[in-house]
Amino acid sequence: MGQSRPAVREQRPAPAPQTLIGSVQRAMRLLETVAEHAYGVPAKQLARETGLALPTAYHLLRTLVHEGYLHRDQGLFFLGKAAERLSSGGAEQKRRATIAETLAHWRDAIGAPVYYARYREGEIEVMHVSGSPAAPAAEEWADFRETGHAHAVGQCLLSQLDDGARRDHLDRYPVRPITPHTVRDERGLLRRLEGMPRMQPVTERQEYAPGTVCAAVPITVGATAATVALSLPAHQAERLMPAARQLQYEVGRRVGALALAISI
């Protein structure tokens, strides 16, 4: 007879190792629950509302306080600075997403690239550009901040400033012709800005870039000067004012949501 084989023991699955995932989930539940209590909440109530054992809750709360996501005051827990930074970062992302979606909608509705810009701390800032293969954005071949006198975006923003802020900008960024169509000097620019009808589209034709015409619609949100603009190739110049009026209409329809998104 041959030798008997040793019995094969049944292999039972090892118990799942304790991972950090569960701890993270429990910590997030604690943060969410603290956020629901504007006037603070004690540890025992947090344990009860999250369904955590009190020792577990205490351990996680101590960790969250140490990392700055919570702070404790007289036995009550509140959101800490680290959590507030996360919240403000999420709000900023939501604002940017709202602006991007809105501009993309207008781009497709009008059939032209759309730009959002604002004047902040003495500078012209193009915050978002929405172009597509069918409606390509104009190339920034000369610094937008330094050439505000030449493009519709800059002229629109400068027209919203008071006299002192406008002259301060032009002292730092003097008027200079960059195409044959650019306004020639500061006096001519100021005369143009002063003659612009309030809250009406601003247009320029090949002043910034040869072969490109632009229009900008002013938006004032509190003390923030902002604008939404579009550009077209020069051979479509006859579309510029109708497109600008359509953009102005679209901005008027969404100005509440847009104002909320750009007020920072």
Residue, then its C-alpha position, 0 to 999 in steps of 0.5 A: m500500500g502507498q503512503s497516505r497523503p496528509a489531510v488538506r486543511e480547509q483554507r479559511p479567508a483571513p479576516a479583512p485587515q483594519t484599514l484607514i478607509g473606515s477611519v476616514q469615513r467615520a472622521m468625515r461623518l463627524l465633520e459633517t455632523v459638526a457642520e450641522h451645529a453652528y453653535g458647537v456640539p459636545a462629544k457625547q452628542l456627536a457619538r450618538e448622532t454618528g452612531l460611533a462608540l464614545p471612545t472611537a469618537y473621542h479618538l477621532l475628535r482629538t485627531l481632527v482637532h490636532e490637524g486643525y479640522l476641528h477646534r474645541d472650546q468649553g467642551l464643544f466642537f466647531l469646524g476648524k480653519a483647515a475645514e474652512r479652507l476646504s469649504s472655501g476651496g470647494a466654493e471657489q471651484k463651484r464658482r469657476a464651474t458656473i462661469a465656465e458652463t455659462l460661457a460655454h453656453w453663450r459661446d455655442a448660442i452665439g457662435a463666437p468665443v466668449y471671454y470673462a475678465r475683471y479689473r482687480e487690484g489695478e490689473i486687467e485679468v482675463m479669468h476664463v476663455s471659452g473657445s472651440p474648434a468652430a469658434p476659436a479664441a483670439e490669440e493673446w499676442a500682446d500682453f492683455r494687461e499692458t494693452g487695455h487701451a487697445h482691446a474691447v475688454g480693457q476699454c470696457l473695464l477702464s470705462q467702469l473705473d473712476d477718473g483716478a483709477r483710470r489715470d493710475h492705470l494709464d500712468r502704469y500702462p501708457v497708450r501706444p499703438i500696436t496696430p494701425h487701428t489702435v487709438r493713438d494717444e491717451r487724450g483720444l482714449l479718454r475722450r472715447l471712454e468718457g463718451m461711451p454710453r453707460m452699461q452698453p457694449v464696447t466694440e473695437r475693430q482690429e485695434y488689438a489684433p489685425g483680422t479680429v473684431c471684438a465687443a465687450v459687455p460691462i458687468t458691475v458687481g458691487a465694487t468689482a468692474a467685470t466684463v463678458a466679451l466676444s471676438l470674431p474674424a474681421h470678415q464677419a464684422e457685420r455680425l459684431m453688433p448683433a452678436a454683442r446685443q445677443l450677448q448683452y441679452e444673455v448676460g441680462r438673463r443670467v446676471g444674478a447667477l453670474a454676479l453670485a459666481i464672480s463676487i469673491 
